[in-house]
Amino acid sequence: MDGWVKIYRSILTWEWYSDINVRVLFIHLLLKANHAPKRWQGIEIQAGQLVTSLSRLEHETGLSQKKIRNALKKLEKTGELGTQKGRAYTLITICNYARYQGDTAEEGTPKGTRGAHEGHTRGTQRATNKNDKNDKNDKNDKKNIPVAVCNEQAKKLNDWAVPFFHEKYLGQKSLEVFDKLTRIDGYQPEEIQKAIEWARADDFWSSNFLSPVKLRNKDKNGVKYIDVFLAKLFKNGTNRKYSQEGASWDELAEIVRKHSADLPSGC
């Protein structure tokens, strides 16, 4: 396999860098992931994805399958990657691949400086000393460690939410929340949008729901606020002041279940 991948020196400050199993596996996946879309047995494998298995990864990395499973769980937990299991294979998606790897015209050939590095060094003067320049780039690249932006839906939702929240609440944390809501929790984008629209227009929640992060937080009954908002939206039909008593989980689940089937799929 020819070509290369970008690995910024700021990976030295990555939270998993000291975990040798996680570090070995993640760098291996970066090297093995598709740099361009390909088809495999009728499946479209996108850039940043690869089809593999535990036994294959065990053979390629020298790690035991138990260590690989644990490493994958850690990487999924912090949003570095996502997995989709088939009968005899696992499809792994490396989060934010396109943003910090950048586009390529062909394997091994860089196309500009897009990706995570773009923008961080814009406007800085050219250094006369290469090492000084690299040191500056290291500082600028600290934000480039892989983060939870695994799908386009999360990006679209974050852009869509601009009119509803102050800009200080829309950033990496909100992207991570939208990513987890769609990729892990299984909410449709339309459900998330309806929950936000309702809550931001409600008398009580307009001043108590200031950040998308709250959607995955839970109330005193252990119910995620997105479910609280959806249930109240579907139950009441119109916005009204929030009832402090709330609804039981069974009531919320039943209301959401009845109405979520009516929502179109896709973003």
Secondary structure, DSSP 8 states (H G I E B T S, - for coil): --------GGGGGSTTTT-HHHHHHHHHHHHHS-SS-EEETTEEE-TTEEEE-HHHHHHHH---HHHHHHHHHHHHHTTSEEEEE-SS-EEEEETTHHHHH--EEETTEE-TT-STTTTTSTT----SSHHHHHHHHHHHGGGGS--S--SHHHHHHHHHTGGGS-GGGSSHHHHHHHHHHHHTS---HHHHHHHHHHHHHSTTGGGT--SGGGGGSB-TTS-BHHHHHHHHHHHHSS-----TT---HHHHHHHHHHHHTTS----
